[in-house]
Amino acid sequence: METKKRALGKGLEQLFNSENLDLDSFEKAVYETATNEEIIEINLDDLRPNPYQPRKIFNDEALNDLTESIKQHGVFQPIIVKKSIKGYEIIAGERRVRASKRAGLTKIPAIIRNLDDEQMMEIALLENLQRENLSSIEEAIAYKTMIEKLSLTQEELSKKVGKSRSHITNILGLLRLPSEVQRMVANNQISMGHARVLSKLEDDQKIIDMAREIVDKKISVRDLEYASFNEDKKVKIERHTKPVNNDFKFVEELLREKLDTKVKIKDKKIEISFTNIADLNRILEVLNVRE
């Protein structure tokens, strides 16, 4: 254990053991405790991505901006790496590595730290969540991986990544979508709002048909919600105007956002809509109600 603490640097063990890990705090602790001798030049060809990196698509425009900055000023902030059997694995700084290669560099400044698989996974997810948003599907896959590999509950995961439990539950629901629809979400053909409505349905073919219609007719999320609550009708989405309860509209919107479903307040009663048993279980999970 003492060897591991020295390899990580003073204070890093406490950061990883805390309920909520912040990437800025992690990097600050590494940079502040690293000696000049620990900052070394590593060949870019010796670097491999973090095996738990959830991001599959990197924004070309953002990378081009970083590339130009590196061409003019070099790499100011060292990347953080872990020594592997052959070369090094990137802990934090993959965008800097990619941009440095584009800029024509052959080496990059780095600090070596000995993280375990669990810590590598946490850092990879946090770097993307806190620095540059993942796509909804990439985020969902990353959450699923952390829950399975680290044996976390959704509540524990929500605290670790600084997201609400309802957000975690709703994002994970996207993985119930057919693969064709998941690709549409990943490619930004349909929004996260559309995807969350579709994820509540059970019929895969109906989900695919609705998703295609969203793209073809540019259907709004609100109109999609209306159509999804009318399962007896054929898959036909029509625009409509819904009455608004002015007295409790604000509360209805708060509940609708939290539960991601239709909520109505009338006659001192709260009506929460659900489309099927799977959707009911999702709502119970958000409310932390155990069956």
Secondary structure as UniProt FT lines:
FT   HELIX           2..8
FT   TURN            10..11
FT   HELIX           12..17
FT   HELIX           23..33
FT   HELIX           36..38
FT   STRAND          39..43
FT   HELIX           44..46
FT   STRAND          47..48
FT   TURN            51..52
FT   HELIX           60..73
FT   STRAND          79..83
FT   STRAND          88..92
FT   HELIX           94..102
FT   TURN            103..104
FT   STRAND          107..112
FT   HELIX           117..131
FT   HELIX           136..150
FT   HELIX           154..161
FT   HELIX           165..172
FT   HELIX           173..176
FT   HELIX           179..186
FT   TURN            187..188
FT   HELIX           192..198
FT   TURN            199..200
FT   HELIX           204..217
FT   HELIX           221..228
FT   TURN            231..232
FT   TURN            246..248
FT   HELIX           249..259
FT   STRAND          263..266
FT   TURN            267..268
FT   STRAND          269..272
FT   HELIX           277..286
FT   TURN            287..288
//
